[in-house]
Amino acid sequence: MSSRLTAQKRKLFLAAYVECGAITSAAKATSVCETLHYKWLADPAYAAAFAEAEKQAINRLEAELFRRVYEGTEEPVVYQGELCYQKDAKGKLTNKALTIRRKNDTLLIFALKGKRPDVYRDNFKGELAITGDVQVNHKIQLRSLSNEQLDQLEAMFRLGSGDNGEPDV
């Protein structure tokens, strides 16, 4: 394949990727084998161009997320299993479906978690300071431990032992 044709294929692939945000879909849209894309990534110039395309694709996704959060989406109105239609000024039914604008609470949650993870994240990252003694009640099946694990356990007991060589319990 000529270098000019290759450059053109790469450009088309990257443009398709920006639009869809998925390697498989971009490959299908441009008739480029996915493995060819991964081979192209060995070229630093292509890798940099792909990184930029990925940022653009993510920006498009984020823009759509916020559009749906703020504006919502139009959903058809269905009553008793039948699609409802709009009426014209004279009260006569038209062929245009009646819709309702719905906002998506789940998208709102994701948007908040993304923009303010310190406030809305699901996990906590922090330090725990313990004052006083800690007692762990856990039965260990010694037969199931490897020799390395037994050595580690023995070393832990040696570190925690008092003056008499016995573990502090």
Buried (B, 14 or more C-beta within 10 A) or exposed (E): EEEEEBEEBBEBBBBBBBBBBEBEEBBEBBEBEEEBBEEBEEEEEBEEBBEEBBEBBEEBEEEEBBEBBEEBEEEEBEEEEEEBBEEEEEEEEEEEBBEEEEEBEEBBEBBBEEEEEEEEEEEEEEEEEEEEEEEEEEEEEEEEEEEEEEEEEEEEBEEEEEEEEEEEE
